[in-house]
Amino acid sequence: MTSRSSTTTKGDREARHRQVHNPPGGFALPPVHPGQTLAAELQAREMSAHALALKVRVPANRISAIVAGERGISAETALRLGRYFGTGPALWMNLQSQYDLAVAERDIGEKVAAEVEEAV
């Protein structure tokens, strides 16, 4: 079993957190919704959201809402997109979870850091 160095302080960890989440210049890139990736895939294939919806057998408004960033990708939709595009569902689920975490970090990350003490 390995242990952390006792020379790492809470202040060191907070400084690293700020460097990652508040880069020099004072702004971080906004989270990328998985709908942007889906939109790029549709554009590359010269395909409409409606045409994709027909292919993956979901309501057209589901694909349109994902592309517009108004809806997340569910496990079922990830299965269907993964099958259709040949990427596997994990790609689509990972894009969604990365987005969800980035939004949570942006919206409540500082609050959580202030409320929850890190175990050492």
N, C-alpha and C positions, 0 to 999 in steps of 0.2 A: 504494500500500500504506500502510495506517495502522498506527501502532504505539501501544502502551500508554504511558500517562504514566509517566515514571520515578519519579514521586512516590508511586505506589501501592506499598505495602510488603506483605510477606508477612503481617505483623500486621494490616494493613487488610483483606486478603482473608479471613483467619481470623475477624476480628470480624464481617464481613458474613455469613460462613457460619454463625456462631453465632446471629446475629440471625434468619436465615431458618429454621434448623433447631431452635433453642431459643428460641422467642419469649418475651417478657416474661411472667412468671407461672410460668415453669419447665417448661411442658409443651407438646408439640406434639400436634395431633390425630392419632389413629391412622390408618394407611393405610386407604383404602376399597377393599375387595375388589370386583371387578366383579360378583360374585354379588349384591351388595346392589343394584346398578343393575338387574340382571336380575330380582331378586325384586320390586323396585318396579314394573317393567314388567308382570310377571305379575299383581301385585295390582291394578294399574290396569285390567287387562283381565279381571279376575276369572277367571284361568286358572291351572290347576295346572301344576306342573313336568312331570307325566306327560303332560298334554295338549300342552304345548309340545314335549316329546320326540317325540311322535307326529307333530306337524306338521313338525318339522325333520328327522325320520327319524334320530334318534340314540337310544341306550339311555337309558331314563328315569333310571338312576342317574347318568349323566353330568350331566344338568341339575340333579338334586337335589344332587349334590356341589358343583357350581358355586355354586348358591344358598346352600348351607351354608358356603361359603368354604373347602371342603376340596380343591378342584380349580381349576386355572386354565383360562382359555379358550384353546384351541388355535386355530391358523389355520383348520383345517377347521370347527370350531365357530363361529368368527367369521364365516366365509363363510355358514354356514347361518343364524345369528342375524341377520346383516346383511340377507340376502335376505328372511327372514320379516318382520322388523320394518321393513324399508325404510330402514334406517339406513346400509347399506353395512358391509362387514366392518371397515373402518379404525376405526370407533368402538369396537368390541369389543376389537380388538387394542391400541388406544391406552389404553383403560381397564386392560387387563392389564399393559401395559408400565409405565404410571404406578404401578400398585400394586407391581409387582416392584421398580422403582427406589426407591420409598418404603420398602419393607421392607428393601432392601439398605442404604439410607442409615441407617435406624434401627439395623440390626443391626451393620453394619461400617463405616459412614461415618467415624467418628472414627479407626478403625484405618487405613483407607486414607489419610485425610488426614495421619496421622502417618508413614506409610510412603512416600508418594509426594509428591515435591516438585513443585510447580506450575512449569511452564515460563513464563518471562517474556521 
